[in-house]
Amino acid sequence: MGYSEIHCKICGVGFNIGRIRTVSEPRTAAWTSTRAFPGTYVGSKHFTKSNCPPGCMVALRAQRNPWGARRRGYADPAEPASAQPAGHDDMFPERPDDVPEDEIDRRATVQLRTGARGGYSGHNISLQEMTGCNTVQCLVRKTPSWKPEDGDEEFETSGTFFLSGLSDYMPNRDGPLPSVFPERHGCAEPRPETTFWNEERTAEYALPFHTTCLEVFKQASLYRTGSIDIEALTGWWEVEADHKRTPDFPRDAAVTKSPENYWVHFQGDEYLVADPCRVPGLDSLLEMAQQAPKLDTTQPSPSEPLPREPTTQDPFLRLPQEVRTMILLQVPFDDVVNLQLSSRAFRDIRDAVFRNLVIRDWPWMWEAWSALGYSSWASKTAEELGKLATLSRKRARSNTNNAGGEKQEVEEAQRDDSARSKSVSEAGFLKTAHAINWRKVRLAASTKLAGNHLKGLRNRERIWKDCEEILSRADNYRREGKM
């Protein structure tokens, strides 16, 4: 078959995503799209003095590959212990010239951000925004001997599929199966696949997805049907996975630019790999919109033009409030804002109306309506789960041996993990949704989205559309008796 990557079945984006760090970021902020082992980075073997952009600076170090051989590559001299460090003599400027700093950043990264083995530039997307973009999880078909375990979600106990552990690397189709952690229900190496190439092995295939994409699907299913319909997802996958008649799926244009067998990191498409659940900047926006003590909303804002005095010619003034509200719920959001500016009849619009408008136009803004929290799977990577398991073992030993040094290490790690957990917000602002100025949220979010901010929210909208399409197709297949 040749090199062929497996992409997320829900959103269509690959798992093997690379990142090129900025000068001010730590070494851990860079990784290659093919990292099958710790300490890898996006190499720049093609960028020599003859073709490196002006202002580019690189460092030479030995790179270690999974088969034990070493090859030369350009990167930061802070090498992990598993490889030889590069000295200061190995760092050199490439064709330095007097160009502005922002020009250096742009030109130094423009040639590094594309290609199957490249990565997205840290100048265009933050490390926090890319959380979990490499992590893969699978829905695995139950065997007749399957038994429930602690931590199973409701759909696992009641349905025909269960969740595998996590992996931070997806091998290509001709490579080995991904090793997942933790091993759940005896599954250590699921067989992820989006296309059923061998009908005799259909029962062995597992549905691969980004952990955050499954969270989006849950919310979309809840919004559409009032329940989490995992059977719709797995049934749709089974119907459309036949390699002989795989139907076209209306993916986002940015997704279809990449070939099906590998992922290309196009500049400007960084939002495709942004975390759709925990969006940097969204929490602060919602907190900013928390209602202060109720002001006199009949008075125009100093920043808004004063509407004309009402006259007997204004037909809206003759309508009862209930009818005015019905009108507002039938017109586009921008027209609602214009009505506020043009007629005092709509000056004092209840916050609940704007919340309903947000839910109507942006159902993927589930902070306005959903009480469903995120699964713990969506906040961890396989590497982090492995570290937590090691921490638990050390904790057990420290309790037994009371070893001072190890006990201190455990306590520090516990504090770090606790702080990280506290920094992660829960899904669903339903408990405070009624206390939020949703007009303010809609206007601020629209401005930020137009300015290429809130990349995770933009990605959430994209994935939501895919989930709606999946649910619609599942409904059709059920009516046709195919599921």
Secondary structure, 3 states (H helix, E strand, C coil): CCCCCCECCCCCCECCCCEECCCCCCHHHCECCCCCCCCCCCCCCCCCCCCCCCCEEEEEEEEECCCCCEEEEECCCCCCCCCCCCCHHHEEEECCCCCCHHHHHHHHHCCCCCCCCCCEECCCCCCHHHCCCCCEEEEEECCCCCCCCCCCCHHHHHCCEEECCEECCCCCCCCCCCCCECCECCECCCEECCCECCHHHHHHEEEEEEHHHHHHHHHHHHHHHCCCCHHHHHHHHHHHCECCCCCCCCCCHHHHCCCCCCCCCCCCCHHHHCCCCCCCCHHHHHHHCECCCCCCCCCCCCCCCCCCCCCCCCHHHHCCHHHHHHHHCCCCHHHHHHHHHHCHHHCCCCHHHHHHHHHHHCCCCHHHCCCCCCCHHHHCCHHHHHHHHHHHHHHHHHHHHCCHHHHHHHHHHHHHHHHHHHHCCCCCCCCCHHHECHHHHHHHHHHHHHCCCCHHHHHHHHHHHHHHHHHHHHHHHHHCCCC
